[in-house]
Amino acid sequence: MIEILDQMKEMIDPALANGCPCILATVSADGEPDIGYKGSMMVFDKESLAYLERTKRVHLKNLKENPKVIVLFRDAKTKVAWRFHGTATLHESGPIWEQGMARTVKEELDKDPERKGIIVQIRLDRITNMGGQVLQSR
């Protein structure tokens, strides 16, 4: 069972402001990986993360071809770190999009003034530590 802990929410939601934004890893259909920071990553609910995909470049292309992702959170000050493995769903409108946009951090939302970004919801399959030990799984 997946149930994102309160500690995870308390650390992930303000991660950009705390200088430790999450890192998203995606892979294309032909196996080409991509990795990048996602300052808008948030705990969406007890079993999923979400972020605003505003650049619409390689990550979006990869997600359309292969929705499997890993999100890395690491806070160097506290030495707390987790890897979140899951499947992404794209929301270009509707209630999930509206909820995600309403909760996106201002710094990232300001970079999408026309609100053309996509909310990517990541339903988690497992949470691991940095050593690969499974902490939670579906």
C-alpha positions as CSV (number, residue, x, y, z in Angstrom):
1,M,0.0,0.0,0.0
2,I,1.2,3.5,-0.8
3,E,0.6,6.3,1.7
4,I,2.8,9.3,1.4
5,L,3.9,10.3,4.9
6,D,3.3,13.7,6.4
7,Q,7.1,14.2,6.6
8,M,7.4,13.7,2.9
9,K,4.7,16.3,2.2
10,E,6.3,18.7,4.7
11,M,9.6,18.4,2.8
12,I,8.5,18.1,-0.8
13,D,5.9,20.9,-1.0
14,P,8.4,23.6,0.0
15,A,11.4,22.0,-1.6
16,L,12.0,24.8,-4.2
17,A,12.0,27.4,-1.5
18,N,14.3,25.3,0.6
19,G,16.8,24.9,-2.2
20,C,16.3,21.3,-2.9
21,P,13.8,20.9,-5.8
22,C,12.9,17.4,-6.9
23,I,14.5,15.8,-9.9
24,L,12.3,14.0,-12.5
25,A,13.7,11.1,-14.7
26,T,11.8,10.1,-17.8
27,V,12.7,7.8,-20.7
28,S,11.5,7.8,-24.3
29,A,9.9,4.9,-26.1
30,D,13.3,4.1,-27.7
31,G,15.1,4.2,-24.3
32,E,16.6,7.7,-24.4
33,P,16.6,9.0,-20.8
34,D,16.1,12.6,-19.6
35,I,16.5,14.1,-16.2
36,G,15.7,17.6,-14.9
37,Y,14.6,19.7,-11.9
38,K,10.9,20.2,-11.3
39,G,10.5,23.1,-8.9
40,S,6.7,22.7,-8.8
41,M,6.7,19.1,-7.5
42,M,4.1,18.6,-4.8
43,V,2.4,15.9,-2.9
44,F,-1.0,15.8,-4.6
45,D,-2.7,13.2,-2.4
46,K,-1.8,10.2,-0.3
47,E,-0.7,8.2,-3.3
48,S,0.5,10.6,-5.9
49,L,2.8,13.5,-6.7
50,A,2.1,16.2,-9.3
51,Y,3.9,19.1,-11.0
52,L,3.3,21.8,-13.6
53,E,4.8,20.8,-16.9
54,R,5.2,24.3,-18.4
55,T,8.2,23.9,-20.8
56,K,6.6,21.2,-22.9
57,R,9.9,19.8,-24.1
58,V,11.7,16.5,-23.7
59,H,10.0,15.4,-20.5
60,L,6.5,15.9,-22.1
61,K,7.5,14.1,-25.2
62,N,8.9,11.2,-23.1
63,L,5.8,11.1,-20.9
64,K,3.6,10.8,-24.0
65,E,5.6,7.8,-25.2
66,N,6.3,6.2,-21.8
67,P,4.5,7.3,-18.6
68,K,6.9,5.5,-16.2
69,V,9.0,8.0,-14.1
70,I,11.1,8.3,-11.0
71,V,11.2,11.4,-8.9
72,L,14.2,12.0,-6.6
73,F,13.9,14.1,-3.5
74,R,17.1,14.9,-1.5
75,D,17.6,17.5,1.2
76,A,21.4,17.9,1.7
77,K,21.0,19.7,5.0
78,T,18.9,17.0,6.7
79,K,20.3,14.1,4.6
80,V,16.7,12.9,3.9
81,A,16.2,11.4,0.5
82,W,13.5,9.3,-1.3
83,R,12.9,7.9,-4.8
84,F,9.3,7.8,-5.9
85,H,8.5,5.4,-8.8
86,G,5.3,5.8,-10.6
87,T,3.1,6.3,-13.7
88,A,2.3,9.7,-15.0
89,T,-1.0,11.0,-16.3
90,L,-1.3,14.3,-18.2
91,H,-4.1,16.7,-17.3
92,E,-4.6,19.7,-19.7
93,S,-7.9,20.7,-18.2
94,G,-10.5,19.5,-15.7
95,P,-10.6,19.2,-12.0
96,I,-7.1,17.7,-11.5
97,W,-5.6,20.4,-13.7
98,E,-7.5,23.1,-11.7
99,Q,-6.4,21.6,-8.3
100,G,-2.8,21.3,-9.4
101,M,-2.7,24.8,-10.8
102,A,-4.2,26.2,-7.6
103,R,-1.5,24.5,-5.5
104,T,1.5,25.2,-7.8
105,V,4.2,27.3,-6.1
106,K,4.1,31.0,-7.2
107,E,7.6,31.0,-8.6
108,E,6.7,28.3,-11.1
109,L,3.2,29.6,-11.8
110,D,4.6,33.0,-12.6
111,K,6.6,31.4,-15.5
112,D,3.3,30.2,-17.0
113,P,1.3,33.5,-17.1
114,E,-1.1,32.3,-19.8
115,R,-1.7,29.1,-17.8
116,K,-1.0,26.8,-20.8
117,G,0.9,24.3,-18.6
118,I,-0.1,20.7,-18.1
119,I,-0.5,19.2,-14.6
120,V,1.3,15.8,-14.5
121,Q,0.0,13.5,-11.8
122,I,2.2,10.7,-10.8
123,R,0.5,7.7,-9.2
124,L,3.1,6.0,-7.1
125,D,3.9,2.3,-7.4
126,R,6.7,2.3,-4.8
127,I,8.8,4.5,-2.7
128,T,12.5,3.6,-2.1
129,N,15.4,5.0,-0.2
130,M,18.7,5.9,-1.8
131,G,20.0,2.3,-1.3
132,G,17.1,0.9,-3.3
133,Q,15.3,-0.6,-0.3
134,V,11.6,-0.6,-0.8
135,L,9.8,1.5,1.9
136,Q,6.3,1.2,0.4
137,S,4.8,-0.5,-2.6
138,R,1.4,-0.9,-4.2
